[in-house]
Amino acid sequence: MQLTQKHQEYWRKNLVYTGILLFVWFLVTFVEAWYARELNGITFLGFPLGFYMSAQGSLAIYVAIIGIYAILMRKLDLEYNVDEGEGE
């Protein structure tokens, strides 16, 4: 099946969004853990930042990533008229 130009644009934008959000995930998951000792010199809400990010902060960011992806994909679906609707 040959994809139209519109389909290719849709998937390119989808991959860009996914790539950016996966990069943020990588930073929060691996880079934060790599620099945890250095981050512990900074306090956030009374806790060392490295500990806070490992215990709570990264989980909040993961949930935010999911929400941002859902919002971006909803807008993209509406823009390219591939929205499935609201339970119609």
C-alpha positions in Angstrom: 0.0 0.0 0.0 1.4 3.4 -1.0 1.1 6.1 1.6 0.0 9.5 0.5 1.9 12.7 1.2 -0.6 13.5 3.9 0.0 10.1 5.7 3.8 10.6 5.4 3.5 14.1 7.0 1.3 12.7 9.8 3.8 9.9 10.6 6.8 12.2 10.4 5.2 14.6 13.0 4.2 11.6 15.1 7.8 10.3 15.1 9.2 13.8 16.0 6.8 14.0 18.9 7.7 10.5 20.1 11.4 11.2 19.6 11.3 14.3 21.7 9.3 12.7 24.5 11.6 9.7 24.5 14.6 12.0 24.8 13.0 13.6 27.9 12.3 10.1 29.3 15.9 9.2 28.7 17.1 12.4 30.5 14.8 11.8 33.5 15.6 8.0 33.7 19.3 7.6 32.9 21.0 11.0 33.1 19.4 11.9 36.4 20.5 8.6 37.9 24.1 9.1 36.5 24.3 12.5 38.2 22.4 11.6 41.4 25.3 12.2 43.7 25.9 15.7 42.3 22.2 16.4 42.4 22.1 15.5 46.1 23.9 18.8 46.8 20.7 20.6 45.9 17.6 20.3 48.1 14.0 20.4 46.9 11.2 20.4 49.4 13.7 19.5 52.1 15.0 16.4 50.3 18.2 16.0 48.3 17.3 16.5 44.6 18.8 13.2 43.4 16.7 11.3 46.0 13.6 13.3 45.2 13.9 12.8 41.5 14.4 9.1 41.9 11.6 8.6 44.4 8.9 11.0 43.2 10.0 13.5 40.5 10.6 11.0 37.7 7.2 9.4 38.3 5.5 12.8 38.0 7.4 13.5 34.8 6.4 10.1 33.3 2.8 10.9 33.9 3.3 14.3 32.4 4.9 12.7 29.3 1.9 10.5 28.8 -0.5 13.4 29.1 1.5 15.6 26.8 1.6 12.8 24.2 -2.1 12.3 24.4 -2.7 16.0 23.9 -0.3 16.3 21.0 -1.7 13.3 19.3 -5.3 14.5 19.7 -4.3 17.8 18.0 -2.5 15.9 15.3 -5.4 13.6 14.7 -7.8 16.6 14.4 -5.4 18.4 12.1 -5.1 15.4 9.7 -8.8 14.4 10.0 -8.0 10.9 11.4 -9.8 11.5 14.7 -12.0 8.6 15.8 -14.5 10.8 17.6 -15.9 10.8 21.1 -17.8 7.5 21.3 -20.1 8.3 18.3 
